[in-house]
């Protein structure tokens, strides 16, 4: 396992643990959807920033098609700018 892969896994687990602790015993629904959506949103925003807004380059870096990227951006309400 690479150091980067380990760090990402550890970071994700820590973020979920902190979120659960912050609930202070309150119930939550749809945790999986929340984590996936926020992870996807953050990743797309950072990759678009890295690629200076170039969707073709961003899609290539993400390993998805431009159409898939556009659909995800629409679903996540990410502006094209």
N, C-alpha and C positions, 0 to 999 in steps of 0.2 A: 504494500500500500504506500503510495507516495505521500510526502509530507503535506502537499496541498490538499490531497483527497482527505487525509486524516483531519486537517484543520477545518475543512468545510463540514465534514460530518460532526466534529466536535462543536463547531459554532452553531450548527442547526439544532443539535440536541440541547445545547445550553439555552438557545433562544426559546425553544418550546418549553423547557423546564421553567424558565423565568416567567413565561406567559401563564403557565398553569399556576405557579405560585402567586402571581398577581391577582388571580381570580379570588383568592381568599375564601375558598370553599364554595363559591358560586358555581352553578352549572353553566356549561357552554355547549353549544351545538355546532356541528359543521367545522370542527377544528381542522380536519384534513383539508377541506376546501379553502379555509382561511390561510393556512400555511402555504399551500400550493399556489394560491392566487398572489399572495404577497411576495413569495419567492420569485415567481415568474415576472411580476411587475418590476421588482427591483433589478432583476437580471436584465430584462429588456431595456429598462431605462439606462442602466450603466453601460450596456453594450452599444446602445444608440449614441450615448455621449462619447464613448471611446471611438466610435466610427464617425464622429462629427455629423450625426444625423443621416448618414448614408445607409438606407435600408437594405440595399443589395449587399453591402459589406457586412452589415449587422446580421442579416439572415445567414450569410455564409459562415460567419464566426459562430453563430448559434447552432448551425447544422440543420436549419429548416429552410423552407422555401420562402420567397418574398410574400407569397399569398398567405402562407401560414402566419408569418410575422404580422402582416397587415390585419388578419383576422384576430390574432391575439391582442394586438394594440387596440382594436375596436372593442373587443370584449372587456379589456381592462381599462378602457377609457384613457388611453395614452395618446396625447396629441402628436401629430406628425412633425412638429417643429423641433 
